[in-house]
């Protein structure tokens, strides 16, 4: 059986939007840039041409990557969760017991993770440590700087 890739509805919509932009805007723009650069003559020493070809490679690679993963996505709706435990899609607020700092994360799929937006992959060390735990639990998390202890303050599904 083919491996399913969990993703939130918002994450799937964002990836679909990225694919549409790549196919309908970025691909045609880079093709135009390549055509324009070709008109300048000798391609061996044409930096514009080589830069445009490199950009085309990145765009085509990303399009292929998205298309390969799209059929494997399995949308998980966090609002349908009825759990006291931390599971995929949960928004979890934790307190770092050493620093007293409070942090909030939503546990999402790898393709939609964005630490700056507070969205962490379910495969990340902190999410892996939190999954299956409940409010009030103290969890030890191995991070690159060592080990921290956090207490789960809130778990919500929206």
Backbone as a printed PyTorch tensor [residue, N CA C, xyz], in Angstrom:
tensor([[[  0.8340,  -1.1870,   0.0000],
         [  0.0000,   0.0000,   0.0000],
         [  0.8760,   1.2470,   0.0000]],

        [[  0.4430,   2.2280,  -0.7550],
         [  1.1960,   3.4730,  -0.8880],
         [  1.1300,   4.2830,   0.4050]],

        [[  2.2590,   4.8510,   0.7700],
         [  2.3300,   5.6340,   1.9970],
         [  1.5330,   6.9350,   1.8480]],

        [[  0.6870,   7.2150,   2.8260],
         [ -0.1000,   8.4470,   2.8290],
         [  0.7050,   9.5310,   3.5310]],

        [[  0.5320,  10.7720,   3.0970],
         [  1.2290,  11.9090,   3.6930],
         [  0.1780,  12.8120,   4.3360]],

        [[  0.1680,  12.9010,   5.6740],
         [ -0.8460,  13.7420,   6.3210],
         [ -0.5890,  15.2230,   6.0410]],

        [[ -1.6840,  15.9600,   5.8620],
         [ -1.6170,  17.3900,   5.5890],
         [ -2.9320,  18.0180,   6.0410]],

        [[ -2.8770,  19.2740,   6.4690],
         [ -4.1130,  19.9660,   6.8180],
         [ -4.7470,  20.5150,   5.5390]],

        [[ -6.0160,  20.8720,   5.6200],
         [ -6.7130,  21.4330,   4.4620],
         [ -6.0200,  22.7150,   4.0040]],

        [[ -5.6260,  23.5590,   4.9660],
         [ -4.9520,  24.8140,   4.6340],
         [ -3.6270,  24.5390,   3.9370]],

        [[ -2.9000,  23.5280,   4.4190],
         [ -1.6210,  23.1720,   3.8040],
         [ -1.7960,  22.7000,   2.3740]],

        [[ -2.8300,  21.8970,   2.1320],
         [ -3.0940,  21.4020,   0.7850],
         [ -3.4470,  22.5570,  -0.1440]],

        [[ -4.2760,  23.4830,   0.3310],
         [ -4.6530,  24.6400,  -0.4850],
         [ -3.4330,  25.4900,  -0.8330]],

        [[ -2.5250,  25.6400,   0.1150],
         [ -1.3090,  26.4220,  -0.1180],
         [ -0.4360,  25.7540,  -1.1830]],

        [[ -0.3130,  24.4410,  -1.1140],
         [  0.5010,  23.7150,  -2.0940],
         [ -0.1520,  23.7670,  -3.4770]],

        [[ -1.4830,  23.6400,  -3.5370],
         [ -2.1810,  23.7570,  -4.8210],
         [ -1.9670,  25.1410,  -5.4240]],

        [[ -2.0000,  26.1630,  -4.5690],
         [ -1.7810,  27.5330,  -5.0170],
         [ -0.3520,  27.7100,  -5.5410]],

        [[  0.6110,  27.1270,  -4.8290],
         [  2.0050,  27.1900,  -5.2820],
         [  2.1520,  26.5260,  -6.6450]],

        [[  1.5410,  25.3650,  -6.8210],
         [  1.6130,  24.6490,  -8.0970],
         [  1.0120,  25.4890,  -9.2200]],

        [[ -0.1310,  26.0930,  -8.9680],
         [ -0.7810,  26.9360,  -9.9700],
         [  0.1130,  28.1090, -10.3600]],

        [[  0.7460,  28.7460,  -9.3730],
         [  1.6480,  29.8660,  -9.6410],
         [  2.8540,  29.4080, -10.4550]],

        [[  3.4170,  28.2680, -10.0860],
         [  4.5720,  27.7440, -10.8240],
         [  4.2290,  27.4670, -12.2870]],

        [[  3.0770,  26.8320, -12.4980],
         [  2.6950,  26.4240, -13.8490],
         [  2.2020,  27.6040, -14.6920]],

        [[  1.4090,  28.4910, -14.0950],
         [  0.7750,  29.5390, -14.8930],
         [  1.5480,  30.8550, -14.9420]],

        [[  2.4590,  31.0920, -13.9980],
         [  3.1880,  32.3590, -13.9860],
         [  4.6980,  32.1780, -14.1130]],

        [[  5.2780,  31.3980, -13.2070],
         [  6.7350,  31.2940, -13.1720],
         [  7.3080,  30.5360, -14.3640]],

        [[  6.6730,  29.4220, -14.7510],
         [  7.1720,  28.6570, -15.9020],
         [  7.1500,  29.5080, -17.1740]],

        [[  6.0130,  30.1630, -17.5100],
         [  6.0100,  31.0010, -18.7190],
         [  7.0160,  32.1640, -18.6410]],

        [[  7.1850,  32.7440, -17.4560],
         [  8.1140,  33.8670, -17.3130],
         [  9.5520,  33.4180, -17.5700]],

        [[  9.9320,  32.2620, -17.0640],
         [ 11.3030,  31.7860, -17.2750],
         [ 11.4980,  31.3340, -18.7200]],

        [[ 10.4600,  30.7960, -19.3410],
         [ 10.5700,  30.4220, -20.7540],
         [ 10.7750,  31.6700, -21.6210]],

        [[ 10.1010,  32.7510, -21.2690],
         [ 10.2630,  34.0180, -21.9870],
         [ 11.6780,  34.5610, -21.7700]],

        [[ 12.1790,  34.4560, -20.5310],
         [ 13.5310,  34.9330, -20.2250],
         [ 14.5720,  34.1410, -21.0070]],

        [[ 14.3640,  32.8410, -21.1550],
         [ 15.2890,  32.0030, -21.9330],
         [ 15.2630,  32.4240, -23.3970]],

        [[ 14.0720,  32.6360, -23.9390],
         [ 13.9390,  33.0500, -25.3410],
         [ 14.6220,  34.3970, -25.5670]],

        [[ 14.4340,  35.3250, -24.6580],
         [ 15.0540,  36.6470, -24.7680],
         [ 16.5740,  36.5290, -24.7000]],

        [[ 17.0730,  35.7080, -23.7790],
         [ 18.5210,  35.5310, -23.6290],
         [ 19.1170,  34.8700, -24.8720]],

        [[ 18.3770,  33.9620, -25.5020],
         [ 18.8610,  33.2980, -26.7220],
         [ 19.0840,  34.3110, -27.8420]],

        [[ 18.2480,  35.3360, -27.8730],
         [ 18.3510,  36.3520, -28.9180],
         [ 19.6480,  37.1460, -28.8150]],

        [[ 20.3010,  37.0840, -27.6710],
         [ 21.5390,  37.8340, -27.4770],
         [ 22.7470,  37.1330, -28.0600]],

        [[ 22.5560,  35.9780, -28.6840],
         [ 23.6590,  35.3310, -29.3870],
         [ 24.3230,  34.2050, -28.6250]],

        [[ 25.6350,  34.1800, -28.6440],
         [ 26.4660,  33.1010, -28.1030],
         [ 26.0180,  32.6850, -26.7050]],

        [[ 25.5270,  31.4410, -26.5930],
         [ 24.9830,  30.9620, -25.3180],
         [ 26.0670,  30.5380, -24.3370]],

        [[ 27.2740,  30.2700, -24.8170],
         [ 28.3390,  29.8050, -23.9300],
         [ 28.7220,  30.8600, -22.8930]],

        [[ 28.6420,  32.1240, -23.2600],
         [ 29.0470,  33.1910, -22.3380],
         [ 27.8740,  34.0950, -21.9880]],

        [[ 26.6780,  33.5520, -22.0480],
         [ 25.4800,  34.3420, -21.8040],
         [ 24.9590,  34.0430, -20.3920]],

        [[ 25.3010,  34.9110, -19.4360],
         [ 24.9330,  34.7060, -18.0260],
         [ 23.4190,  34.7140, -17.8300]],

        [[ 22.7140,  35.5740, -18.5670],
         [ 21.2460,  35.6340, -18.4460],
         [ 20.6250,  34.2900, -18.8340]],

        [[ 21.1360,  33.7150, -19.9020],
         [ 20.6210,  32.4310, -20.3790],
         [ 20.8570,  31.3440, -19.3310]],

        [[ 22.0740,  31.2760, -18.8130],
         [ 22.4090,  30.2350, -17.8400],
         [ 21.6180,  30.4080, -16.5470]],

        [[ 21.4250,  31.6480, -16.1110],
         [ 20.6300,  31.9060, -14.8980],
         [ 19.1800,  31.4900, -15.1290]],

        [[ 18.6400,  31.8130, -16.3040],
         [ 17.2530,  31.4540, -16.6110],
         [ 17.0890,  29.9350, -16.7170]],

        [[ 18.0710,  29.2590, -17.3010],
         [ 18.0040,  27.7940, -17.3980],
         [ 18.0730,  27.1540, -16.0060]],

        [[ 18.9040,  27.7210, -15.1340],
         [ 18.9990,  27.2110, -13.7630],
         [ 17.6620,  27.4070, -13.0370]],

        [[ 17.0730,  28.5850, -13.1970],
         [ 15.7710,  28.8700, -12.5800],
         [ 14.7110,  27.9190, -13.1300]],

        [[ 14.7730,  27.6520, -14.4260],
         [ 13.8270,  26.7140, -15.0460],
         [ 13.9610,  25.3320, -14.4100]],

        [[ 15.1800,  24.9140, -14.1400],
         [ 15.4130,  23.6190, -13.4960],
         [ 14.7780,  23.5510, -12.1160]],

        [[ 14.9290,  24.6310, -11.3450],
         [ 14.3220,  24.6680, -10.0140],
         [ 12.7940,  24.6050, -10.1110]],

        [[ 12.2180,  25.3800, -11.0170],
         [ 10.7600,  25.4150, -11.1800],
         [ 10.2340,  24.0470, -11.6010]],

        [[ 10.8650,  23.4510, -12.6150],
         [ 10.4070,  22.1450, -13.1020],
         [ 10.5710,  21.0730, -12.0210]],

        [[ 11.6550,  21.1510, -11.2630],
         [ 11.8720,  20.1920, -10.1740],
         [ 10.7940,  20.2920,  -9.1080]],

        [[ 10.4380,  21.5250,  -8.7500],
         [  9.4040,  21.7200,  -7.7290],
         [  8.0380,  21.2480,  -8.2470]],

        [[  7.7370,  21.5270,  -9.5040],
         [  6.4770,  21.0670, -10.0990],
         [  6.4090,  19.5340, -10.0490]],

        [[  7.5040,  18.8750, -10.4220],
         [  7.5350,  17.4080, -10.3870],
         [  7.3790,  16.8860,  -8.9640]],

        [[  8.0440,  17.5490,  -8.0180],
         [  7.9620,  17.1230,  -6.6150],
         [  6.5200,  17.2230,  -6.1070]],

        [[  5.8690,  18.3380,  -6.3710],
         [  4.4810,  18.5200,  -5.9190],
         [  3.5760,  17.4850,  -6.5910]],

        [[  3.7140,  17.3240,  -7.9040],
         [  2.8660,  16.3650,  -8.6280],
         [  3.0600,  14.9390,  -8.1350]],

        [[  4.2740,  14.5930,  -7.7280],
         [  4.5380,  13.2420,  -7.2250],
         [  3.9080,  13.0360,  -5.8470]],

        [[  3.8750,  14.0780,  -5.0320],
         [  3.3640,  13.9630,  -3.6660],
         [  1.8430,  14.1440,  -3.5850]],

        [[  1.2740,  14.8880,  -4.5110],
         [ -0.1530,  15.2290,  -4.4600],
         [ -1.0670,  14.0190,  -4.2640]],

        [[ -0.8970,  12.9260,  -5.0060],
         [ -1.8090,  11.7900,  -4.8260],
         [ -1.6660,  11.0990,  -3.4600]],

        [[ -0.5510,  11.3380,  -2.7860],
         [ -0.3010,  10.6860,  -1.5030],
         [ -0.8520,  11.4790,  -0.3230]],

        [[ -1.2140,  12.7500,  -0.5590],
         [ -1.6970,  13.5810,   0.5390],
         [ -3.0080,  13.0460,   1.0960]],

        [[ -3.1100,  13.0280,   2.4130],
         [ -4.3340,  12.6500,   3.0980],
         [ -4.6910,  13.8190,   4.0100]],

        [[ -5.7840,  14.5020,   3.6810],
         [ -6.1940,  15.6720,   4.4530],
         [ -6.7190,  15.2260,   5.8130]],

        [[ -6.1660,  15.8360,   6.8560],
         [ -6.6020,  15.5910,   8.2270],
         [ -7.2110,  16.8980,   8.7280]],

        [[ -8.4520,  16.8370,   9.1570],
         [ -9.1550,  18.0190,   9.6470],
         [ -9.0270,  18.0890,  11.1640]],

        [[ -8.2050,  19.0370,  11.6660],
         [ -8.0070,  19.1270,  13.1160],
         [ -9.3030,  19.3570,  13.8970]],

        [[-10.2680,  20.0520,  13.2930],
         [-11.5080,  20.3510,  14.0180],
         [-12.3390,  19.0930,  14.2650]],

        [[-12.0320,  18.0030,  13.5500],
         [-12.7630,  16.7540,  13.7400],
         [-12.1590,  15.9000,  14.8590]],

        [[-11.0330,  16.3480,  15.4080],
         [-10.3940,  15.6050,  16.4950],
         [-11.1600,  15.8530,  17.7860]],

        [[-11.3440,  14.8280,  18.5290],
         [-12.0020,  14.9540,  19.8200],
         [-11.1080,  14.2200,  20.8130]],

        [[ -9.9880,  14.8460,  21.1080],
         [ -8.9950,  14.1700,  21.9060],
         [ -8.4100,  15.1170,  22.9330]],

        [[ -8.1030,  14.5830,  24.0830],
         [ -7.3940,  15.3420,  25.1060],
         [ -5.8960,  15.2550,  24.8500]],

        [[ -5.5340,  14.3500,  23.9970],
         [ -4.1180,  14.1220,  23.7070],
         [ -3.6880,  14.9290,  22.4840]],

        [[ -2.3990,  15.1730,  22.4040],
         [ -1.8260,  15.8730,  21.2580],
         [ -1.7490,  14.8930,  20.0850]],

        [[ -2.3750,  15.2740,  18.9720],
         [ -2.3110,  14.4900,  17.7430],
         [ -2.0720,  15.4470,  16.5820]],

        [[ -1.9200,  14.8950,  15.3880],
         [ -1.7010,  15.6970,  14.1860],
         [ -2.7620,  16.7830,  14.0720]],

        [[ -2.3350,  17.9960,  13.7670],
         [ -3.2470,  19.1180,  13.5860],
         [ -3.4780,  19.9420,  14.8360]],

        [[ -3.0790,  19.4270,  15.9950],
         [ -3.3130,  20.1440,  17.2500],
         [ -2.4950,  21.4220,  17.3090]],

        [[ -3.0940,  22.4240,  17.9530],
         [ -2.3480,  23.6240,  18.3320],
         [ -2.0060,  23.4400,  19.7980]],

        [[ -0.7020,  23.3930,  20.0700],
         [ -0.2260,  23.0670,  21.4080],
         [  0.5330,  24.2600,  21.9740]],

        [[  0.1660,  24.6390,  23.2000],
         [  0.9020,  25.6890,  23.9030],
         [  1.6830,  25.0240,  25.0170]],

        [[  2.9800,  25.3180,  25.0470],
         [  3.8570,  24.7210,  26.0490],
         [  4.6150,  25.8220,  26.7750]],

        [[  5.0280,  25.4890,  27.9960],
         [  5.8800,  26.3930,  28.7500],
         [  7.2240,  25.7170,  28.9480]],

        [[  8.2870,  26.4210,  28.5640],
         [  9.6370,  25.9250,  28.8000],
         [  9.9010,  26.0660,  30.2940]],

        [[ 10.1090,  24.9580,  30.9880],
         [ 10.2350,  24.9840,  32.4440],
         [ 11.5390,  25.6200,  32.9150]],

        [[ 12.5430,  25.7110,  32.0320],
         [ 13.7980,  26.3630,  32.4090],
         [ 13.6980,  27.8820,  32.2730]],

        [[ 13.1580,  28.3520,  31.1430],
         [ 13.1400,  29.7900,  30.8660],
         [ 11.8130,  30.4560,  31.2290]],

        [[ 10.7420,  29.6580,  31.3860],
         [  9.4170,  30.2300,  31.6440],
         [  8.7490,  30.7430,  30.3760]],

        [[  9.4340,  30.6060,  29.2290],
         [  8.9010,  31.0730,  27.9520],
         [  7.7270,  30.1950,  27.5200]],

        [[  6.6770,  30.8360,  27.0020],
         [  5.5150,  30.1240,  26.4930],
         [  5.5670,  30.1390,  24.9700]],

        [[  5.4000,  28.9750,  24.3740],
         [  5.4370,  28.8510,  22.9190],
         [  4.2190,  28.0770,  22.4380]],

        [[  3.7370,  28.4230,  21.2430],
         [  2.6080,  27.7110,  20.6540],
         [  3.0040,  27.1900,  19.2850]],

        [[  2.5980,  25.9590,  19.0180],
         [  2.8850,  25.3250,  17.7380],
         [  1.6420,  24.6180,  17.2480]],

        [[  1.4900,  24.5600,  15.9220],
         [  0.5100,  23.6550,  15.3500],
         [  1.3020,  22.5300,  14.7000]],

        [[  0.8900,  21.3040,  14.9680],
         [  1.5830,  20.1360,  14.4190],
         [  0.9620,  19.8250,  13.0580]],

        [[  1.7870,  19.9280,  12.0110],
         [  1.3130,  19.8160,  10.6370],
         [  2.1940,  18.8580,   9.8420]],

        [[  1.8760,  18.7170,   8.5670],
         [  2.6630,  17.8660,   7.6830],
         [  3.9770,  18.5180,   7.2860]],

        [[  4.8920,  17.7150,   6.8250],
         [  6.2180,  18.1740,   6.4300],
         [  6.1390,  19.2600,   5.3600]],

        [[  5.2200,  19.1240,   4.4190],
         [  5.1130,  20.0550,   3.2940],
         [  4.5760,  21.4200,   3.6910]],

        [[  4.0180,  21.5530,   4.8800],
         [  3.4200,  22.8250,   5.2890],
         [  4.0870,  23.4190,   6.5230]],

        [[  5.1380,  22.7640,   7.0000],
         [  5.8350,  23.2590,   8.1840],
         [  6.4680,  24.6240,   7.9040]],

        [[  6.3580,  25.5230,   8.8770],
         [  6.9320,  26.8660,   8.7850],
         [  7.1360,  27.3530,  10.2130]],

        [[  8.3440,  27.2120,  10.7200],
         [  8.6260,  27.5200,  12.1180],
         [  8.2780,  28.9610,  12.4620]],

        [[  8.5500,  29.8940,  11.5450],
         [  8.2430,  31.3070,  11.8040],
         [  6.7480,  31.5260,  12.0130]],

        [[  5.9290,  30.6900,  11.3790],
         [  4.4710,  30.7890,  11.5240],
         [  3.9590,  29.8830,  12.6390]],

        [[  4.8740,  29.2060,  13.3570],
         [  4.4660,  28.3430,  14.4590],
         [  3.9000,  27.0120,  14.0140]],

        [[  4.2290,  26.5970,  12.7960],
         [  3.7370,  25.3270,  12.2530],
         [  4.9240,  24.3820,  12.1280]],

        [[  4.9140,  23.3110,  12.9380],
         [  6.0340,  22.3720,  12.9450],
         [  5.6010,  21.0130,  12.4150]],

        [[  6.5310,  20.3460,  11.7470],
         [  6.2630,  19.0270,  11.1980],
         [  6.0540,  18.0130,  12.3130]],

        [[  5.1270,  17.1010,  12.0850],
         [  4.8930,  16.0220,  13.0520],
         [  6.1320,  15.1560,  13.2150]],

        [[  7.0850,  15.2660,  12.2910],
         [  8.3180,  14.4850,  12.3580],
         [  9.4220,  15.2060,  13.1350]],

        [[  9.2040,  16.4720,  13.5000],
         [ 10.2270,  17.2320,  14.2180],
         [ 10.4010,  16.6740,  15.6310]],

        [[ 11.5640,  16.9220,  16.2400],
         [ 11.7990,  16.3930,  17.5900],
         [ 10.7560,  16.8550,  18.6090]],

        [[ 10.3650,  18.1230,  18.5850],
         [  9.4030,  18.6060,  19.5850],
         [  8.0270,  18.0070,  19.3470]],

        [[  7.5840,  17.9490,  18.0850],
         [  6.2680,  17.3630,  17.8040],
         [  6.2510,  15.8810,  18.1620]],

        [[  7.3130,  15.1770,  17.8160],
         [  7.3940,  13.7510,  18.1450],
         [  7.2920,  13.5190,  19.6470]],

        [[  7.9080,  14.4270,  20.4180],
         [  7.8630,  14.2930,  21.8750],
         [  6.4770,  14.6260,  22.4300]],

        [[  5.7570,  15.5480,  21.7790],
         [  4.4540,  16.0000,  22.2860],
         [  3.3060,  15.0600,  21.9110]],

        [[  3.3960,  14.4170,  20.7490],
         [  2.2910,  13.5790,  20.2640],
         [  1.9940,  12.4680,  21.2710]],

        [[  0.7170,  12.3450,  21.6070],
         [  0.2670,  11.3210,  22.5500],
         [  0.2060,  11.8110,  23.9890]],

        [[  0.7250,  13.0030,  24.2470],
         [  0.7230,  13.5590,  25.6020],
         [ -0.5140,  14.4280,  25.8090]],

        [[ -0.7700,  14.8200,  27.0830],
         [ -1.9690,  15.5830,  27.4420],
         [ -1.6060,  16.8450,  28.2060]],

        [[ -2.5950,  17.7070,  28.4000],
         [ -2.4060,  18.9240,  29.1890],
         [ -1.8850,  18.5460,  30.5760]],

        [[ -0.8740,  19.2890,  31.0210],
         [ -0.2780,  19.0380,  32.3300],
         [  0.9320,  18.1260,  32.2860]],

        [[  1.0950,  17.3830,  31.1870],
         [  2.2600,  16.5050,  31.0670],
         [  3.5320,  17.3270,  30.9030]],

        [[  4.5960,  16.8720,  31.5270],
         [  5.9170,  17.4600,  31.3380],
         [  6.6740,  16.5520,  30.3810]],

        [[  7.2110,  17.1620,  29.3380],
         [  7.8300,  16.4030,  28.2600],
         [  9.2820,  16.8490,  28.0910]],

        [[ 10.1600,  15.8680,  28.0000],
         [ 11.5760,  16.1490,  27.7180],
         [ 11.7600,  16.1030,  26.2020]],

        [[ 12.3830,  17.1650,  25.6700],
         [ 12.5740,  17.2680,  24.2300],
         [ 14.0600,  17.4030,  23.9270]],

        [[ 14.5580,  16.5200,  23.0980],
         [ 15.9500,  16.6270,  22.6480],
         [ 16.0130,  17.5920,  21.4760]],

        [[ 16.7680,  18.6710,  21.6690],
         [ 16.9650,  19.6650,  20.6180],
         [ 18.4670,  19.7690,  20.3540]],

        [[ 18.8730,  20.4350,  19.2720],
         [ 20.3070,  20.5110,  18.9760],
         [ 21.1570,  21.0670,  20.1340]],

        [[ 20.6050,  21.9600,  20.9400],
         [ 21.3630,  22.5540,  22.0450],
         [ 21.3740,  21.6770,  23.2890]],

        [[ 20.6630,  20.5740,  23.2760],
         [ 20.5960,  19.7000,  24.4480],
         [ 19.1830,  19.2070,  24.6760]],

        [[ 18.7860,  19.1430,  25.9320],
         [ 17.4440,  18.6800,  26.2820],
         [ 16.7250,  19.7790,  27.0450]],

        [[ 15.4560,  19.9970,  26.6850],
         [ 14.6340,  20.9540,  27.4350],
         [ 13.4140,  20.2210,  27.9730]],

        [[ 12.8290,  20.7760,  29.0130],
         [ 11.5820,  20.2490,  29.5430],
         [ 10.4990,  21.2890,  29.3360]],

        [[  9.3820,  20.8450,  28.8010],
         [  8.2320,  21.7220,  28.5930],
         [  7.0000,  21.0900,  29.2160]],

        [[  6.1120,  21.9470,  29.6830],
         [  4.8320,  21.4700,  30.1940],
         [  3.7560,  21.8710,  29.2170]],

        [[  2.8660,  20.9350,  28.8900],
         [  1.7740,  21.2260,  27.9800],
         [  0.7030,  22.0080,  28.7300]],

        [[  0.4570,  23.2410,  28.2730],
         [ -0.4730,  24.1540,  28.9300],
         [ -1.8660,  24.0710,  28.2800]],

        [[ -1.8810,  23.9410,  26.9480],
         [ -3.1540,  23.9580,  26.2330],
         [ -3.0490,  23.1260,  24.9590]],

        [[ -4.1340,  22.4430,  24.6200],
         [ -4.2390,  21.6960,  23.3730],
         [ -5.5750,  22.0610,  22.7610]],

        [[ -5.5420,  22.5640,  21.5260],
         [ -6.8070,  22.9070,  20.8670],
         [ -6.8200,  22.4450,  19.4230]],

        [[ -8.0070,  22.1960,  18.9500],
         [ -8.2300,  21.7610,  17.5710],
         [ -9.2130,  22.7120,  16.9570]],

        [[ -8.8060,  23.3900,  15.8690],
         [ -9.7290,  24.3360,  15.2340],
         [ -9.7110,  24.1770,  13.7360]]])
